[in-house]
Amino acid sequence: MRQGASPGPAERLIQVHVTELSQTARGAAASLHSSFFYLGQAVGPVVYGYGFAHGGPEPSILLGAAVVMTVGVACSRLLRHRSVY
């Protein structure tokens, strides 16, 4: 079965982990996660459209990949890892 443009299994898995982050801030974490996910879905095509029109596809895609990689590395280093028992 094809997922098309809908949020796939990875998005659902991330949403499950977001709801398990904190007992006291579960609602805030879920709403912030959903807000940023759909904000990215709305803003992404506009940003890439501008980049494709003014810089071409290669620089736009490479810049997007660099931003995603930088955010991933920063989050992995800055966020605390708690052991769960």
N, C-alpha and C positions, 0 to 999 in steps of 0.2 A: 504494500500500500504506500502510495506516495503522500508525503506530507505537504508538498507545495510550499506556500508562503506562511503556513501556520507554524506556531512554535512547536518544535519537535520534541522528541524524548529528552534531549539534553536540557531544554528549557524547563520541562516539568521536573527533572531531577534537581536542577539548581533551585527551583521554587521549594521543593521539599527540604533541602538543606537550609534555605533561608528561614523557613518557619521553625527549624530546630535550633537556631542560634541562641536565642535568649528567651527565657520564660516570661520576663517582664516586658520585653520590647518586641514581642512576636508580631503584633499588628503593625507597628511602625516599620519593622524590617520588611515585612511582606509588601506593604504599600509602597515603600521606597524602591524596593526591587522592581515591582511592576511598573512604577512610574518611570524609572530610568530605562527599563526595557522598551517600553512603548515610545518614550521620548527618542531613543536611539533609532527605532523603526521609523519614526516620523522625520527626524532630522537627517538621517543617513543618506537617503536618496537625493536630498537637496544639496548636501555637501559634496557628494560624489558627482552629481550632475555639474556643479560648478567646476570641480576639479577636472573632470573629463573635458569640459568645454575650453578651459583655459590652460591646462597643463598636459592633457593627454591621459590615457588610461594607466600607463606604467607608473608615473610618479604618484598618481592618486592612490593606486592600490598599495604601492610600497609605503607611502606615508601612513595610510590606514593600518597596515600591518605593523609598522613601527610603533604607532600609538597604542595598539592593542597589546603588543609585547611589552612596552614600557609600563603600562598600567598593570599588567599581570605580574611583572617582576617587582614593581613597587608594592603591590598589595601583598605578595608573598613575603616580602621582607618586613613590612610595617605592621601587618596584622599579627596579633598574638595567636599562637597555637596552644589550645588548651587540651589536655588529655581528658578523655571521657571514660569513666569507669562504670 
